[in-house]
Structure formats: C-alpha cells, structure tokens
Amino acid sequence: MSRNLTNQVVAITGGSRGIGRASAEMFIAKGAKVAIGARNIESATKVADEIGAHAYPLDVTDPASVKQFWKLVEAELGPVDILVNNAGEMIVSRLEHETDDATVHQVEVNLLGTIHGMKTAMGPMRERGHGHIINMVSAVGMVGLPGCATYSAAKHGVVGLSEAARAELRGSGVDLSIILPVPARTELTSGVGKGRFVPLLTPRDIAAAVLRTARRPRYNVYVPGWTNPVTRSLYLLPQAWRDAMGRFLKADQLLRTTDFQARTAYEARLGHTLPREAS
C-alpha cells in the first residue's frame, strides 16, 4: 500500500539547496508540511517562502542545534513523521593534501550530523509507534572513491550506522531507509568528473527516489536502480578484478578529470579551499 503523504510532517536537513530543496518541493506537491533546516537561515527562509515550506536554523554538527530544530518543528507543525538526513559536504583532494579542518567537517556533517538527527528522531518516533528516517548516503557509501577518501569513509559509516539502527528499530513501527545515488548535478559535485557509463543525475531524479521511498518504505534504494546489481556483483569479484573494473569505469581518475577551478566557489563557501598544488 502506498502511503498518503498529505499533512505528513517532513523535516529535511540541508533543505535549501540541491537535492534537499528538490525533495521539499516534491513533498509539498503531495500535500506534506515541510520543514527545511540550514545553517544559512536567510537563504533557507527565502527558499521556504518560494516553495511553501517552513525554514529553521540548523547546524547538524551541533547536537543542541539539532534538538532545537526538532523542538521548533514539532511546536509549529506537529510531530515529525519523516526525517530526511540530507545535509552533506564533500572535498575533492588527495587525502594527504586535505586540510585537517576539511577532514573534520566532512566527518561532522556527513556522519555525525546523521547520527545527531537519528538520535533525536528515534525516541519520539518509537514512542508514537510510527515514523520514517531516510538517510541520504551516496554510491560511495558502498564503493570507496579515490579523490574523496574522507567523504567515502563518512558515507560508509552512515551505511553501517543505518544497518545497525534499523535492527534496533525492528518491530517499533519506525522505518529506516538509505538512498544510494550516483552523482547529481549539484553544487557539491560542481566540476567533478564522472566515470565511464555513469549517468549524471539531476536533484529531482534523486528527490523522486526519496518521495517513492517515503510512500513505499524499503531499506536500500539505489539511484538509478541498475546500479544495485552492479555494485553488489563487484563484491563477489577477487580484489584484483575489482581494481581492474574500477579502472575500466574510470573510478580512479576523479582527481585527473575534476575541474578544480569550478569547485572554488563551493569550497570557499565551506571555508576549505585547497591550494592549487593540492589538486
């Protein structure tokens, strides 16, 4: 049975840009009440006014901020039915060239930010006997990608976190899902080269998968779907064959194919612009 999203309260972290904004728009089109959280509350408020959402300040790296976000959303919109942990940050660099701040922030945003959101949501949802947590991961949560080692590690962590928490939630009425997309055309991937045969998705492609998952919950959601059997089959191969397949798909050429000049604005906004020689 497909779930009716009308009047469902949906909270989306990192909801003012890219996949988060596209997801918010799609939930609103289905009649949901949507709260978007972002560090830049001015930008989030502008977006919320444009699409009919509600904006709240949120720093996912700060547990107190996450709890306050949850409190404000529930006070204004009602109990949260669906939490989409979408906030993400990615730096493209050789690991040894990555600044310590960039390393820490990627782990804080991508992994700890998801942990903080889940810890805040699980108790109230379990108490009510229903709810749905949707964690935005990435294909690199299953297959590590050279050139974004810390990001890969954090997303691998979210996969392990989700698998364990899903088992803890079994029988509670609370669903947990992970979205595993290939790269999309967002600010996070600006200038990033893509591998052979890998499509470059739009934010709406991934948002559509989030919406389908909210209506019909399931755990692993690969986007596009054909990457599921491909990813799983890789783990059946000997390591040497997996390495060869990675080279064939050009997964090892991210650093060579990325336009680092095109990433300057994004990384500057994050405060982690790397020296040119670090490329």
N, C-alpha and C positions, 0 to 999 in steps of 0.2 A: 504494500500500500504506500502510495506517495503521500508524504506529509504536507499538510496545508501550512504555508508559511505566513498566512495573514495574521497580523497582530503579534507575531513572534518577535521577541526582543533579541536583537542580534548585536553583539559587541565585536568590533573589528579593530585590532591594533594595527598601527601603521596604515590607517584607513584613508588618508588624504591624498595618496598618490597611487599610481600604477594599479597593481592587482587589488590592493585594498579598496581603492576608490571604485574600480570596476565591479567588485563584489558588492559593495554597498549599494551601487545603482541597481544591480540586479535583484538584490533582496528587497529594496524599496519597491521595485516594479511588481513584486509578488505580494505586496501589502505588509511587509515586515516593518517594524520600528527599529531603526538602525542607529547605533552609537559608534562614532569613529573617534579613536584616541590617537593623539600625535603630540610630539614634543613642541612643534610649532603651532600653538593654538590659534594664532591669527590665520595662518594658511588653512588649518583644519576648519575653522569657523566659516571661512569664505567658501570652501568646498561644500560644507554641510548646507549652507544657505542655497547653493546652486542645485544640489541634488535632493534636498528634503531630508537630510539626516540631522543628527544632533552631535555636536562636537564637544570633546572634553580634553583637558590637558592630560598627557600620559607619557611617562618615561618608563619603558618596560624594564630598564636595568635597575630600577629602584622599587623594591617590594612595597614600600609605603605608597608610592605613586600609583602602583597597580591596584592596591586595595582601595585607595581613594577614588580612582576611576570607577571601579566596580560599585562602590557605595553611591557615587553620584548617579551612575546609570540606573541603578535599581530604584533610587529615590525618585527619579524623574520619569522613567519609562516602565518600571516594574521589573520583576525577576528576570534575569538573563536566561534565555532559552538556548542560545547558540553563541559560543565564543570562537572567533576565528583569530588564532595567533598568527598574524601575518607579518608583523614588523621584521625587517631584515636589513642586513648591512654586509657588503662584500667588497674586499680589497683584492685587486689582481696584482700579484707580485711573487717573485721567488720568496720562499719562506725566510731565507736568511737576510733578505732585504726589507722585510716587513717591519715597520716600527713596532715597538712594544705596545704603544697606545692602540695602534690599529689591531694588533692581535687581541688585546684585552677587550676592546669594544666589540669586536666581532663575536667573541665568545659570550660577552654580556648580553648583546642584543639577540643573537640567534638562538643561543642555548638557554642562558639564564633567564632571558626575557620570556621564553616559552615556559620554563619551569615556574616562574612567578605567576604567570597567567593561569596555568593549570592548577597550582596550589590554591589560588584564590577562588577558582571556579568549582573545583571538585567537591568541596564541603557543602556549599549551598545546593548544588545540583543533586548530590547524593541524598541530602535531607529531603528534597522535594520529590525524589524518585524519578527524575527525568532531566534531560539536558543533552547537549551535544558539544563536544570540543573538537574543533577542526584545526590541526596544526599544518601550516604551510611549510613544507620541507624543501625539496628540490631533488632532481635526479642525482645530484652529487651526494645526497644523503645515503645513497646506495653504492655509488661508484665514485671513489675519490678522484678529483681532477687536479692535475699538476698546474700550478699557477694560482690556485686559490686553496691552498692546503688548510689554512685555519678555518675558512668558510666550510670546506668539506668536513673537517673534524667536528665543527659545531653542528652541522646538519646530520652527520652520522649520530651524534649524541642525541639529537631530537628523535631519531628513529628508535634508538634504544630506550629512551625515556618513554616514548609513546607506547612501545610494546609492553613495557613493564606496567605502566599506569593503566593500560587497557585491561590487563589481567586483574589489577586491583579493583577496577570498576565493574568487573563481570558480575551480573546479577543485580546491579544497583539501579538499572534503568537509564544510566548515563552512557551515551555512545562516544567513541573516540575515533577519529579518522586522521589519516595523514595524506596530504596532497603532494605528489611527486612529479612536478612538471620539468620538461626540458626548458632551456632559457626562453624568456619572453622579451619583447621589445619594451623595456622599462629603463628608468634612469639607472637602476642598479647594474644593468648589463650594458650600459652605453659603451660603445667602442669595442666590446668583447667579440672576438672571432668565434665562429661556430664550427663544430665538427662536420665531417662528411655525412650526408644523409640525415642530419639533424635539422628538423624544421625550426624556424624561429617563430614562436607563438606571439599572439597579442595578449595583453592583460585580460581582455574579455574572454579569450579561449580558456584561460585558467579560471577566471571568475565563474564561467559557465560550469566548470567541473566542481567548483565549490558549491554552487547552487544545487546541482544534481545530487551531490553528496549530502547536503542538508535535507533534501527531500527524501532521499533513499540512502540512509547511512550504510556505509561499508568502510572497512579499515584502510586497505591500500588502494589509492586512487592515482594511477599513472596517467600523465597527460603528455602526448596522446597515448591512447590505450595500448598501441602496439609495442611501446617501449617496455611494457611489463614482461612479456615472454623473452624479449631480447636481454633485458637486464638480468633476469633470473637464469637464463641459459649461460651467461658469462661465468656465473659462479660454479658451473658444472665443468668448466674447462680447466686444464692444467694452467698454472700461473704463466708459463711461457706463451701459451696460446692466448691467454687473456691480454698479455702485454702486446702481442702481435696484433690482436683485434683492436686494441686501443690506438696503436699506431695507424692501422688501416683507416679507422674512423677519425683520425687526426685529433684525438683527445689529448695528445701530448704536445700540441702545438699552440695552446692558448696564448702563451707568452709571445710567440712569434707573430700571431695573427691579430693580436689586440691593438687597437689604436689608442695608445695611452693619452694622446693629446685630447681625444674625445671624452676621456674619463676625468679630465682635470676638474671640471665644474662640480661633478658629483663628489669626487674625493675631497675637494676643497670645502664643500658644504659639510662633509663629515669631519673635517679637520685632520685628514690623514693623507694629504697629497704627498706622494713619494718623489724623491729626486729622479731626474731623467735617467741616470745611470742605473737606477734600481729596476728599471723595466726589463 
